[in-house]
Amino acid sequence: MVDDETAQTAFGCEHCWPATPDAAWESRRALVREAELTDESHFHVMLLACRSCAQRFVSVFTETIDWADGEDPQYWTLLPITPSEVAELVQQPGVAIEGQLNGLGPERRCLRHDHPKAAAPRSLWGTGIWVGPHD
């Protein structure tokens, strides 16, 4: 279900949310870190913001260690979020964060950047967030 705030929100600007996934991945570098919600070696969640339009994003990184050959699979998801979603994430960080993340913007466009084992990294559009396995 889409709330009024989400329905009325146009996410991002040309600087932080460009038309192509590759450009959006490059633009991610310019986002400013606002808060660390979870900072583990293989699971990292933070809030980022655009310097131009102040759009906030939740960034989720996961990595699974397989203990063979190095180059473990790594995955990033970047999702633009509303001010009320920011407030909810900041108020209740910690153990329950994976459930909160999995419920964010199920129909909203997100950026995924996947770097599977022994394969070239790729950026693509997806929807919502699903926190995958991580160590």
N, CA, C and O atoms as CSV, one atom per row, in Angstrom:
chain,resi,resn,atom,element,x,y,z
A,1,MET,N,N,0.841,-1.175,0.000
A,1,MET,CA,C,0.000,0.000,0.000
A,1,MET,C,C,0.888,1.239,0.000
A,1,MET,O,O,1.843,1.311,0.773
A,2,VAL,N,N,0.591,2.203,-0.844
A,2,VAL,CA,C,1.367,3.418,-0.964
A,2,VAL,C,C,0.715,4.493,-0.102
A,2,VAL,O,O,-0.471,4.782,-0.259
A,3,ASP,N,N,1.494,5.090,0.815
A,3,ASP,CA,C,0.928,6.153,1.636
A,3,ASP,C,C,0.949,7.474,0.867
A,3,ASP,O,O,1.580,7.573,-0.185
A,4,ASP,N,N,0.256,8.490,1.397
A,4,ASP,CA,C,0.159,9.777,0.714
A,4,ASP,C,C,1.524,10.403,0.483
A,4,ASP,O,O,1.767,10.996,-0.569
A,5,GLU,N,N,2.420,10.278,1.460
A,5,GLU,CA,C,3.750,10.873,1.332
A,5,GLU,C,C,4.513,10.257,0.165
A,5,GLU,O,O,5.142,10.975,-0.613
A,6,THR,N,N,4.463,8.934,0.037
A,6,THR,CA,C,5.159,8.254,-1.049
A,6,THR,C,C,4.532,8.587,-2.392
A,6,THR,O,O,5.247,8.810,-3.369
A,7,ALA,N,N,3.212,8.624,-2.455
A,7,ALA,CA,C,2.527,8.905,-3.716
A,7,ALA,C,C,2.837,10.302,-4.230
A,7,ALA,O,O,2.848,10.526,-5.440
A,8,GLN,N,N,3.088,11.242,-3.332
A,8,GLN,CA,C,3.333,12.619,-3.737
A,8,GLN,C,C,4.814,12.928,-3.912
A,8,GLN,O,O,5.164,14.055,-4.262
A,9,THR,N,N,5.666,11.986,-3.685
A,9,THR,CA,C,7.093,12.235,-3.722
A,9,THR,C,C,7.689,11.827,-5.063
A,9,THR,O,O,7.525,10.698,-5.524
A,10,ALA,N,N,8.388,12.787,-5.676
A,10,ALA,CA,C,9.216,12.472,-6.834
A,10,ALA,C,C,10.616,12.277,-6.264
A,10,ALA,O,O,11.162,13.194,-5.651
A,11,PHE,N,N,11.189,11.132,-6.450
A,11,PHE,CA,C,12.447,10.802,-5.800
A,11,PHE,C,C,13.648,11.292,-6.591
A,11,PHE,O,O,13.753,11.064,-7.796
A,12,GLY,N,N,14.544,11.963,-5.900
A,12,GLY,CA,C,15.835,12.331,-6.447
A,12,GLY,C,C,15.818,13.413,-7.503
A,12,GLY,O,O,14.781,13.998,-7.817
A,13,CYS,N,N,17.004,13.662,-8.042
A,13,CYS,CA,C,17.201,14.665,-9.089
A,13,CYS,C,C,18.178,14.087,-10.111
A,13,CYS,O,O,18.613,12.943,-9.982
A,14,GLU,N,N,18.511,14.860,-11.100
A,14,GLU,CA,C,19.420,14.377,-12.147
A,14,GLU,C,C,20.811,14.051,-11.596
A,14,GLU,O,O,21.547,13.266,-12.194
A,15,HIS,N,N,21.170,14.650,-10.461
A,15,HIS,CA,C,22.492,14.408,-9.874
A,15,HIS,C,C,22.563,13.094,-9.102
A,15,HIS,O,O,23.588,12.413,-9.129
A,16,CYS,N,N,21.476,12.734,-8.410
A,16,CYS,CA,C,21.533,11.551,-7.546
A,16,CYS,C,C,20.741,10.362,-8.079
A,16,CYS,O,O,20.971,9.233,-7.644
A,17,TRP,N,N,19.819,10.585,-9.005
A,17,TRP,CA,C,18.945,9.504,-9.464
A,17,TRP,C,C,18.772,9.600,-10.984
A,17,TRP,O,O,17.656,9.752,-11.478
A,18,PRO,N,N,19.893,9.509,-11.722
A,18,PRO,CA,C,19.837,9.630,-13.184
A,18,PRO,C,C,19.081,8.466,-13.834
A,18,PRO,O,O,18.673,7.523,-13.158
A,19,ALA,N,N,18.907,8.548,-15.122
A,19,ALA,CA,C,18.037,7.621,-15.853
A,19,ALA,C,C,18.563,6.193,-15.970
A,19,ALA,O,O,17.768,5.255,-16.035
A,20,THR,N,N,19.871,6.008,-16.000
A,20,THR,CA,C,20.396,4.652,-16.203
A,20,THR,C,C,21.005,4.100,-14.920
A,20,THR,O,O,21.509,4.865,-14.098
A,21,PRO,N,N,20.967,2.797,-14.741
A,21,PRO,CA,C,21.551,2.199,-13.538
A,21,PRO,C,C,23.051,2.463,-13.402
A,21,PRO,O,O,23.530,2.711,-12.296
A,22,ASP,N,N,23.793,2.414,-14.497
A,22,ASP,CA,C,25.235,2.659,-14.419
A,22,ASP,C,C,25.523,4.089,-13.968
A,22,ASP,O,O,26.419,4.316,-13.155
A,23,ALA,N,N,24.766,5.048,-14.492
A,23,ALA,CA,C,24.941,6.445,-14.080
A,23,ALA,C,C,24.540,6.629,-12.617
A,23,ALA,O,O,25.186,7.383,-11.888
A,24,ALA,N,N,23.496,5.957,-12.192
A,24,ALA,CA,C,23.060,6.056,-10.796
A,24,ALA,C,C,24.122,5.467,-9.863
A,24,ALA,O,O,24.357,6.008,-8.783
A,25,TRP,N,N,24.759,4.375,-10.263
A,25,TRP,CA,C,25.815,3.788,-9.436
A,25,TRP,C,C,26.985,4.756,-9.310
A,25,TRP,O,O,27.540,4.915,-8.223
A,26,GLU,N,N,27.363,5.402,-10.403
A,26,GLU,CA,C,28.426,6.406,-10.352
A,26,GLU,C,C,28.021,7.584,-9.470
A,26,GLU,O,O,28.846,8.105,-8.719
A,27,SER,N,N,26.774,8.005,-9.550
A,27,SER,CA,C,26.284,9.138,-8.763
A,27,SER,C,C,26.284,8.838,-7.269
A,27,SER,O,O,26.373,9.752,-6.450
A,28,ARG,N,N,26.185,7.575,-6.919
A,28,ARG,CA,C,26.171,7.185,-5.510
A,28,ARG,C,C,27.420,7.673,-4.787
A,28,ARG,O,O,27.367,7.980,-3.597
A,29,ARG,N,N,28.528,7.746,-5.489
A,29,ARG,CA,C,29.794,8.182,-4.888
A,29,ARG,C,C,29.707,9.593,-4.311
A,29,ARG,O,O,30.400,9.911,-3.345
A,30,ALA,N,N,28.862,10.438,-4.897
A,30,ALA,CA,C,28.749,11.839,-4.463
A,30,ALA,C,C,27.760,12.026,-3.311
A,30,ALA,O,O,27.665,13.116,-2.747
A,31,LEU,N,N,27.030,10.974,-2.964
A,31,LEU,CA,C,26.077,11.096,-1.857
A,31,LEU,C,C,26.825,11.232,-0.531
A,31,LEU,O,O,27.904,10.665,-0.355
A,32,VAL,N,N,26.245,11.983,0.391
A,32,VAL,CA,C,26.858,12.242,1.691
A,32,VAL,C,C,26.316,11.258,2.723
A,32,VAL,O,O,25.107,11.039,2.805
A,33,ARG,N,N,27.204,10.675,3.500
A,33,ARG,CA,C,26.803,9.750,4.562
A,33,ARG,C,C,26.199,10.550,5.714
A,33,ARG,O,O,26.840,11.443,6.268
A,34,GLU,N,N,24.959,10.217,6.066
A,34,GLU,CA,C,24.272,10.888,7.173
A,34,GLU,C,C,24.286,10.078,8.453
A,34,GLU,O,O,24.442,10.629,9.543
A,35,ALA,N,N,24.121,8.769,8.324
A,35,ALA,CA,C,24.048,7.929,9.526
A,35,ALA,C,C,24.403,6.496,9.190
A,35,ALA,O,O,24.120,6.007,8.096
A,36,GLU,N,N,25.027,5.833,10.148
A,36,GLU,CA,C,25.295,4.396,10.076
A,36,GLU,C,C,24.208,3.721,10.894
A,36,GLU,O,O,24.050,4.018,12.078
A,37,LEU,N,N,23.464,2.823,10.283
A,37,LEU,CA,C,22.425,2.106,11.020
A,37,LEU,C,C,22.920,0.739,11.482
A,37,LEU,O,O,22.562,0.277,12.565
A,38,THR,N,N,23.732,0.103,10.670
A,38,THR,CA,C,24.369,-1.172,11.006
A,38,THR,C,C,25.721,-1.173,10.322
A,38,THR,O,O,25.817,-0.899,9.126
A,39,ASP,N,N,26.753,-1.477,11.065
A,39,ASP,CA,C,28.095,-1.478,10.495
A,39,ASP,C,C,28.820,-2.739,10.923
A,39,ASP,O,O,29.585,-2.746,11.887
A,40,GLU,N,N,28.561,-3.802,10.185
A,40,GLU,CA,C,29.242,-5.074,10.385
A,40,GLU,C,C,30.114,-5.313,9.157
A,40,GLU,O,O,29.918,-4.663,8.130
A,41,SER,N,N,31.046,-6.208,9.242
A,41,SER,CA,C,31.967,-6.390,8.120
A,41,SER,C,C,31.288,-6.921,6.855
A,41,SER,O,O,31.767,-6.664,5.751
A,42,HIS,N,N,30.183,-7.654,6.997
A,42,HIS,CA,C,29.534,-8.232,5.827
A,42,HIS,C,C,28.076,-7.785,5.673
A,42,HIS,O,O,27.340,-8.302,4.832
A,43,PHE,N,N,27.680,-6.829,6.491
A,43,PHE,CA,C,26.326,-6.270,6.432
A,43,PHE,C,C,26.415,-4.829,6.908
A,43,PHE,O,O,26.697,-4.563,8.076
A,44,HIS,N,N,26.174,-3.905,5.990
A,44,HIS,CA,C,26.347,-2.486,6.297
A,44,HIS,C,C,25.133,-1.724,5.784
A,44,HIS,O,O,24.786,-1.818,4.607
A,45,VAL,N,N,24.494,-0.976,6.662
A,45,VAL,CA,C,23.314,-0.183,6.301
A,45,VAL,C,C,23.579,1.253,6.716
A,45,VAL,O,O,23.947,1.526,7.859
A,46,MET,N,N,23.388,2.169,5.773
A,46,MET,CA,C,23.576,3.576,6.106
A,46,MET,C,C,22.578,4.448,5.354
A,46,MET,O,O,21.998,4.047,4.345
A,47,LEU,N,N,22.404,5.643,5.880
A,47,LEU,CA,C,21.582,6.650,5.226
A,47,LEU,C,C,22.509,7.601,4.495
A,47,LEU,O,O,23.504,8.071,5.047
A,48,LEU,N,N,22.169,7.878,3.241
A,48,LEU,CA,C,22.932,8.793,2.396
A,48,LEU,C,C,22.009,9.902,1.928
A,48,LEU,O,O,20.790,9.731,1.903
A,49,ALA,N,N,22.589,11.054,1.553
A,49,ALA,CA,C,21.776,12.175,1.073
A,49,ALA,C,C,22.451,12.848,-0.112
A,49,ALA,O,O,23.677,12.865,-0.225
A,50,CYS,N,N,21.633,13.396,-0.981
A,50,CYS,CA,C,22.103,14.131,-2.149
A,50,CYS,C,C,22.441,15.566,-1.727
A,50,CYS,O,O,21.667,16.206,-1.015
A,51,ARG,N,N,23.586,16.058,-2.166
A,51,ARG,CA,C,23.993,17.435,-1.876
A,51,ARG,C,C,23.134,18.441,-2.631
A,51,ARG,O,O,22.976,19.576,-2.182
A,52,SER,N,N,22.580,18.044,-3.767
A,52,SER,CA,C,21.823,18.976,-4.605
A,52,SER,C,C,20.363,19.123,-4.194
A,52,SER,O,O,19.850,20.237,-4.091
A,53,CYS,N,N,19.693,17.990,-3.958
A,53,CYS,CA,C,18.245,18.046,-3.699
A,53,CYS,C,C,17.850,17.564,-2.303
A,53,CYS,O,O,16.678,17.640,-1.935
A,54,ALA,N,N,18.807,17.074,-1.528
A,54,ALA,CA,C,18.589,16.570,-0.166
A,54,ALA,C,C,17.791,15.266,-0.111
A,54,ALA,O,O,17.369,14.855,0.970
A,55,GLN,N,N,17.576,14.609,-1.252
A,55,GLN,CA,C,16.912,13.306,-1.240
A,55,GLN,C,C,17.744,12.355,-0.394
A,55,GLN,O,O,18.970,12.322,-0.500
A,56,ARG,N,N,17.073,11.589,0.439
A,56,ARG,CA,C,17.762,10.591,1.261
A,56,ARG,C,C,17.564,9.209,0.679
A,56,ARG,O,O,16.550,8.902,0.052
A,57,PHE,N,N,18.570,8.391,0.912
A,57,PHE,CA,C,18.589,7.017,0.424
A,57,PHE,C,C,19.019,6.107,1.562
A,57,PHE,O,O,19.793,6.504,2.433
A,58,VAL,N,N,18.513,4.890,1.544
A,58,VAL,CA,C,19.070,3.866,2.413
A,58,VAL,C,C,19.931,2.985,1.509
A,58,VAL,O,O,19.512,2.572,0.427
A,59,SER,N,N,21.143,2.711,1.983
A,59,SER,CA,C,22.095,1.885,1.249
A,59,SER,C,C,22.343,0.619,2.062
A,59,SER,O,O,22.646,0.680,3.254
A,60,VAL,N,N,22.210,-0.528,1.399
A,60,VAL,CA,C,22.392,-1.823,2.070
A,60,VAL,C,C,23.468,-2.604,1.318
A,60,VAL,O,O,23.374,-2.804,0.107
A,61,PHE,N,N,24.488,-3.040,2.049
A,61,PHE,CA,C,25.562,-3.859,1.503
A,61,PHE,C,C,25.537,-5.209,2.202
A,61,PHE,O,O,25.440,-5.281,3.427
A,62,THR,N,N,25.625,-6.280,1.418
A,62,THR,CA,C,25.750,-7.621,1.986
A,62,THR,C,C,26.867,-8.369,1.264
A,62,THR,O,O,27.132,-8.150,0.082
A,63,GLU,N,N,27.505,-9.253,2.011
A,63,GLU,CA,C,28.561,-10.091,1.455
A,63,GLU,C,C,28.469,-11.454,2.116
A,63,GLU,O,O,28.242,-11.562,3.321
A,64,THR,N,N,28.649,-12.488,1.316
A,64,THR,CA,C,28.659,-13.852,1.836
A,64,THR,C,C,30.045,-14.428,1.621
A,64,THR,O,O,30.553,-14.442,0.499
A,65,ILE,N,N,30.649,-14.897,2.685
A,65,ILE,CA,C,31.993,-15.469,2.620
A,65,ILE,C,C,31.877,-16.964,2.366
A,65,ILE,O,O,31.195,-17.678,3.102
A,66,ASP,N,N,32.550,-17.435,1.313
A,66,ASP,CA,C,32.479,-18.865,1.011
A,66,ASP,C,C,33.782,-19.595,1.336
A,66,ASP,O,O,33.854,-20.815,1.186
A,67,TRP,N,N,34.796,-18.882,1.773
A,67,TRP,CA,C,36.073,-19.438,2.194
A,67,TRP,C,C,36.820,-20.177,1.091
A,67,TRP,O,O,37.680,-21.011,1.375
A,68,ALA,N,N,36.500,-19.879,-0.163
A,68,ALA,CA,C,37.202,-20.516,-1.281
A,68,ALA,C,C,37.557,-19.467,-2.328
A,68,ALA,O,O,36.681,-18.758,-2.823
A,69,ASP,N,N,38.814,-19.368,-2.659
A,69,ASP,CA,C,39.273,-18.545,-3.776
A,69,ASP,C,C,39.109,-17.036,-3.615
A,69,ASP,O,O,39.420,-16.305,-4.555
A,70,GLY,N,N,38.648,-16.543,-2.504
A,70,GLY,CA,C,38.447,-15.093,-2.362
A,70,GLY,C,C,37.328,-14.594,-3.265
A,70,GLY,O,O,36.464,-15.372,-3.670
A,71,GLU,N,N,37.338,-13.324,-3.576
A,71,GLU,CA,C,36.319,-12.715,-4.439
A,71,GLU,C,C,34.907,-13.138,-4.036
A,71,GLU,O,O,34.138,-13.625,-4.865
A,72,ASP,N,N,34.582,-12.956,-2.795
A,72,ASP,CA,C,33.263,-13.344,-2.309
A,72,ASP,C,C,32.176,-12.454,-2.913
A,72,ASP,O,O,32.425,-11.280,-3.185
A,73,PRO,N,N,30.979,-12.994,-3.126
A,73,PRO,CA,C,29.887,-12.224,-3.709
A,73,PRO,C,C,29.500,-11.032,-2.828
A,73,PRO,O,O,29.366,-11.157,-1.611
A,74,GLN,N,N,29.324,-9.876,-3.472
A,74,GLN,CA,C,28.938,-8.652,-2.782
A,74,GLN,C,C,27.755,-8.024,-3.510
A,74,GLN,O,O,27.681,-8.047,-4.738
A,75,TYR,N,N,26.830,-7.463,-2.729
A,75,TYR,CA,C,25.617,-6.875,-3.299
A,75,TYR,C,C,25.269,-5.576,-2.584
A,75,TYR,O,O,25.360,-5.488,-1.360
A,76,TRP,N,N,24.875,-4.584,-3.345
A,76,TRP,CA,C,24.430,-3.300,-2.808
A,76,TRP,C,C,23.026,-3.010,-3.315
A,76,TRP,O,O,22.691,-3.340,-4.452
A,77,THR,N,N,22.214,-2.401,-2.481
A,77,THR,CA,C,20.908,-1.884,-2.887
A,77,THR,C,C,20.819,-0.451,-2.383
A,77,THR,O,O,21.180,-0.153,-1.244
A,78,LEU,N,N,20.335,0.426,-3.245
A,78,LEU,CA,C,20.147,1.831,-2.906
A,78,LEU,C,C,18.696,2.181,-3.201
A,78,LEU,O,O,18.227,2.026,-4.329
A,79,LEU,N,N,17.989,2.656,-2.178
A,79,LEU,CA,C,16.569,2.961,-2.311
A,79,LEU,C,C,16.302,4.373,-1.808
A,79,LEU,O,O,16.671,4.702,-0.681
A,80,PRO,N,N,15.664,5.221,-2.628
A,80,PRO,CA,C,15.271,6.538,-2.132
A,80,PRO,C,C,14.146,6.366,-1.118
A,80,PRO,O,O,13.246,5.550,-1.315
A,81,ILE,N,N,14.201,7.136,-0.036
A,81,ILE,CA,C,13.207,6.977,1.017
A,81,ILE,C,C,12.603,8.325,1.410
A,81,ILE,O,O,13.176,9.384,1.154
A,82,THR,N,N,11.445,8.253,2.032
A,82,THR,CA,C,10.709,9.437,2.463
A,82,THR,C,C,11.193,9.877,3.844
A,82,THR,O,O,11.836,9.097,4.547
A,83,PRO,N,N,10.894,11.115,4.243
A,83,PRO,CA,C,11.269,11.567,5.590
A,83,PRO,C,C,10.693,10.694,6.704
A,83,PRO,O,O,11.367,10.460,7.707
A,84,SER,N,N,9.478,10.215,6.547
A,84,SER,CA,C,8.912,9.357,7.607
A,84,SER,C,C,9.626,8.007,7.660
A,84,SER,O,O,9.779,7.440,8.742
A,85,GLU,N,N,10.058,7.491,6.536
A,85,GLU,CA,C,10.824,6.239,6.538
A,85,GLU,C,C,12.187,6.440,7.190
A,85,GLU,O,O,12.672,5.563,7.905
A,86,VAL,N,N,12.809,7.602,6.943
A,86,VAL,CA,C,14.072,7.919,7.605
A,86,VAL,C,C,13.867,7.901,9.120
A,86,VAL,O,O,14.643,7.288,9.852
A,87,ALA,N,N,12.821,8.574,9.578
A,87,ALA,CA,C,12.547,8.655,11.017
A,87,ALA,C,C,12.349,7.274,11.623
A,87,ALA,O,O,12.853,7.002,12.713
A,88,GLU,N,N,11.627,6.402,10.937
A,88,GLU,CA,C,11.394,5.050,11.455
A,88,GLU,C,C,12.699,4.258,11.547
A,88,GLU,O,O,12.936,3.562,12.534
A,89,LEU,N,N,13.536,4.362,10.528
A,89,LEU,CA,C,14.805,3.627,10.540
A,89,LEU,C,C,15.734,4.128,11.640
A,89,LEU,O,O,16.401,3.332,12.302
A,90,VAL,N,N,15.779,5.424,11.834
A,90,VAL,CA,C,16.671,6.005,12.836
A,90,VAL,C,C,16.197,5.699,14.252
A,90,VAL,O,O,17.015,5.517,15.153
A,91,GLN,N,N,14.883,5.641,14.454
A,91,GLN,CA,C,14.335,5.382,15.784
A,91,GLN,C,C,14.527,3.946,16.240
A,91,GLN,O,O,14.622,3.684,17.439
A,92,GLN,N,N,14.586,3.013,15.294
A,92,GLN,CA,C,14.648,1.607,15.683
A,92,GLN,C,C,15.760,0.857,14.968
A,92,GLN,O,O,15.496,-0.156,14.320
A,93,PRO,N,N,17.007,1.333,15.070
A,93,PRO,CA,C,18.081,0.571,14.438
A,93,PRO,C,C,18.371,-0.693,15.242
A,93,PRO,O,O,17.898,-0.845,16.368
A,94,GLY,N,N,19.132,-1.573,14.667
A,94,GLY,CA,C,19.547,-2.753,15.421
A,94,GLY,C,C,19.045,-4.045,14.827
A,94,GLY,O,O,18.950,-4.194,13.609
A,95,VAL,N,N,18.725,-4.977,15.700
A,95,VAL,CA,C,18.399,-6.338,15.304
A,95,VAL,C,C,17.231,-6.405,14.334
A,95,VAL,O,O,17.265,-7.202,13.397
A,96,ALA,N,N,16.203,-5.599,14.529
A,96,ALA,CA,C,15.000,-5.674,13.693
A,96,ALA,C,C,15.147,-4.951,12.357
A,96,ALA,O,O,14.184,-4.869,11.594
A,97,ILE,N,N,16.315,-4.435,12.067
A,97,ILE,CA,C,16.457,-3.609,10.873
A,97,ILE,C,C,16.223,-4.390,9.579
A,97,ILE,O,O,15.706,-3.822,8.617
A,98,GLU,N,N,16.582,-5.649,9.527
A,98,GLU,CA,C,16.375,-6.410,8.291
A,98,GLU,C,C,14.899,-6.478,7.935
A,98,GLU,O,O,14.543,-6.311,6.768
A,99,GLY,N,N,14.041,-6.717,8.901
A,99,GLY,CA,C,12.606,-6.736,8.651
A,99,GLY,C,C,12.092,-5.385,8.192
A,99,GLY,O,O,11.263,-5.308,7.286
A,100,GLN,N,N,12.583,-4.312,8.816
A,100,GLN,CA,C,12.189,-2.961,8.406
A,100,GLN,C,C,12.606,-2.698,6.965
A,100,GLN,O,O,11.822,-2.177,6.172
A,101,LEU,N,N,13.832,-3.056,6.631
A,101,LEU,CA,C,14.337,-2.821,5.278
A,101,LEU,C,C,13.539,-3.595,4.244
A,101,LEU,O,O,13.189,-3.058,3.193
A,102,ASN,N,N,13.254,-4.852,4.538
A,102,ASN,CA,C,12.518,-5.680,3.583
A,102,ASN,C,C,11.115,-5.150,3.314
A,102,ASN,O,O,10.518,-5.483,2.291
A,103,GLY,N,N,10.580,-4.328,4.217
A,103,GLY,CA,C,9.249,-3.765,4.032
A,103,GLY,C,C,9.232,-2.418,3.342
A,103,GLY,O,O,8.156,-1.897,3.049
A,104,LEU,N,N,10.398,-1.833,3.071
A,104,LEU,CA,C,10.440,-0.501,2.468
A,104,LEU,C,C,10.152,-0.529,0.966
A,104,LEU,O,O,10.714,-1.342,0.233
A,105,GLY,N,N,9.283,0.356,0.525
A,105,GLY,CA,C,9.056,0.604,-0.894
A,105,GLY,C,C,9.001,-0.607,-1.786
A,105,GLY,O,O,9.767,-0.683,-2.747
A,106,PRO,N,N,8.119,-1.572,-1.513
A,106,PRO,CA,C,8.120,-2.793,-2.318
A,106,PRO,C,C,7.884,-2.564,-3.809
A,106,PRO,O,O,8.296,-3.382,-4.632
A,107,GLU,N,N,7.227,-1.465,-4.164
A,107,GLU,CA,C,6.973,-1.152,-5.573
A,107,GLU,C,C,7.857,-0.018,-6.078
A,107,GLU,O,O,7.772,0.369,-7.244
A,108,ARG,N,N,8.699,0.510,-5.208
A,108,ARG,CA,C,9.543,1.662,-5.554
A,108,ARG,C,C,10.816,1.206,-6.245
A,108,ARG,O,O,11.408,0.193,-5.872
A,109,ARG,N,N,11.234,1.963,-7.258
A,109,ARG,CA,C,12.462,1.624,-7.978
A,109,ARG,C,C,13.671,1.770,-7.062
A,109,ARG,O,O,13.804,2.752,-6.332
A,110,CYS,N,N,14.535,0.785,-7.116
A,110,CYS,CA,C,15.798,0.822,-6.381
A,110,CYS,C,C,16.925,0.529,-7.355
A,110,CYS,O,O,16.707,0.033,-8.461
A,111,LEU,N,N,18.117,0.844,-6.923
A,111,LEU,CA,C,19.315,0.512,-7.689
A,111,LEU,C,C,19.965,-0.691,-7.034
A,111,LEU,O,O,20.170,-0.717,-5.820
A,112,ARG,N,N,20.281,-1.670,-7.834
A,112,ARG,CA,C,21.035,-2.827,-7.345
A,112,ARG,C,C,22.386,-2.838,-8.059
A,112,ARG,O,O,22.481,-2.594,-9.261
A,113,HIS,N,N,23.403,-3.123,-7.294
A,113,HIS,CA,C,24.739,-3.300,-7.867
A,113,HIS,C,C,25.233,-4.641,-7.365
A,113,HIS,O,O,25.497,-4.815,-6.175
A,114,ASP,N,N,25.354,-5.572,-8.270
A,114,ASP,CA,C,25.713,-6.944,-7.924
A,114,ASP,C,C,27.121,-7.258,-8.412
A,114,ASP,O,O,27.491,-6.938,-9.542
A,115,HIS,N,N,27.889,-7.881,-7.549
A,115,HIS,CA,C,29.217,-8.353,-7.920
A,115,HIS,C,C,29.327,-9.814,-7.492
A,115,HIS,O,O,29.921,-10.138,-6.464
A,116,PRO,N,N,28.727,-10.697,-8.321
A,116,PRO,CA,C,28.764,-12.126,-7.984
A,116,PRO,C,C,30.185,-12.688,-8.093
A,116,PRO,O,O,31.062,-12.087,-8.714
A,117,LYS,N,N,30.382,-13.814,-7.496
A,117,LYS,CA,C,31.687,-14.469,-7.550
A,117,LYS,C,C,32.043,-14.813,-8.995
A,117,LYS,O,O,31.219,-15.338,-9.744
A,118,ALA,N,N,33.265,-14.512,-9.364
A,118,ALA,CA,C,33.811,-14.860,-10.672
A,118,ALA,C,C,32.982,-14.305,-11.833
A,118,ALA,O,O,32.904,-14.922,-12.895
A,119,ALA,N,N,32.373,-13.151,-11.627
A,119,ALA,CA,C,31.605,-12.524,-12.700
A,119,ALA,C,C,31.810,-11.012,-12.634
A,119,ALA,O,O,32.179,-10.466,-11.594
A,120,ALA,N,N,31.568,-10.363,-13.737
A,120,ALA,CA,C,31.705,-8.910,-13.779
A,120,ALA,C,C,30.578,-8.254,-12.982
A,120,ALA,O,O,29.447,-8.739,-12.994
A,121,PRO,N,N,30.882,-7.158,-12.293
A,121,PRO,CA,C,29.819,-6.448,-11.579
A,121,PRO,C,C,28.842,-5.823,-12.562
A,121,PRO,O,O,29.195,-5.508,-13.698
A,122,ARG,N,N,27.602,-5.649,-12.100
A,122,ARG,CA,C,26.600,-5.018,-12.956
A,122,ARG,C,C,25.647,-4.208,-12.092
A,122,ARG,O,O,25.381,-4.540,-10.937
A,123,SER,N,N,25.146,-3.145,-12.685
A,123,SER,CA,C,24.157,-2.296,-12.029
A,123,SER,C,C,22.840,-2.467,-12.768
A,123,SER,O,O,22.818,-2.536,-13.997
A,124,LEU,N,N,21.742,-2.535,-12.023
A,124,LEU,CA,C,20.438,-2.722,-12.632
A,124,LEU,C,C,19.356,-2.129,-11.745
A,124,LEU,O,O,19.549,-1.951,-10.542
A,125,TRP,N,N,18.221,-1.827,-12.349
A,125,TRP,CA,C,17.069,-1.354,-11.588
A,125,TRP,C,C,16.321,-2.544,-11.028
A,125,TRP,O,O,16.245,-3.598,-11.659
A,126,GLY,N,N,15.777,-2.372,-9.853
A,126,GLY,CA,C,14.924,-3.367,-9.217
A,126,GLY,C,C,13.803,-2.634,-8.509
A,126,GLY,O,O,13.541,-1.464,-8.788
A,127,THR,N,N,13.143,-3.321,-7.595
A,127,THR,CA,C,12.122,-2.681,-6.762
A,127,THR,C,C,12.298,-3.130,-5.322
A,127,THR,O,O,12.639,-4.280,-5.045
A,128,GLY,N,N,12.058,-2.193,-4.412
A,128,GLY,CA,C,12.117,-2.505,-2.989
A,128,GLY,C,C,13.477,-2.969,-2.531
A,128,GLY,O,O,14.477,-2.822,-3.234
A,129,ILE,N,N,13.496,-3.526,-1.349
A,129,ILE,CA,C,14.732,-4.070,-0.778
A,129,ILE,C,C,14.453,-5.474,-0.276
A,129,ILE,O,O,13.428,-5.738,0.351
A,130,TRP,N,N,15.373,-6.353,-0.562
A,130,TRP,CA,C,15.368,-7.674,0.049
A,130,TRP,C,C,16.784,-7.880,0.559
A,130,TRP,O,O,17.737,-7.915,-0.220
A,131,VAL,N,N,16.915,-8.018,1.876
A,131,VAL,CA,C,18.235,-8.239,2.463
A,131,VAL,C,C,18.551,-9.714,2.308
A,131,VAL,O,O,17.929,-10.567,2.941
A,132,GLY,N,N,19.498,-9.996,1.482
A,132,GLY,CA,C,19.871,-11.378,1.219
A,132,GLY,C,C,20.784,-11.933,2.283
A,132,GLY,O,O,21.076,-11.261,3.272
A,133,PRO,N,N,21.235,-13.155,2.087
A,133,PRO,CA,C,22.123,-13.785,3.063
A,133,PRO,C,C,23.419,-12.993,3.191
A,133,PRO,O,O,23.909,-12.401,2.229
A,134,HIS,N,N,23.949,-12.999,4.383
A,134,HIS,CA,C,25.240,-12.358,4.639
A,134,HIS,C,C,25.853,-13.005,5.865
A,134,HIS,O,O,25.165,-13.638,6.666
A,135,ASP,N,N,27.144,-12.835,5.995
A,135,ASP,CA,C,27.847,-13.399,7.151
A,135,ASP,C,C,27.913,-12.366,8.256
A,135,ASP,O,O,28.466,-12.638,9.322
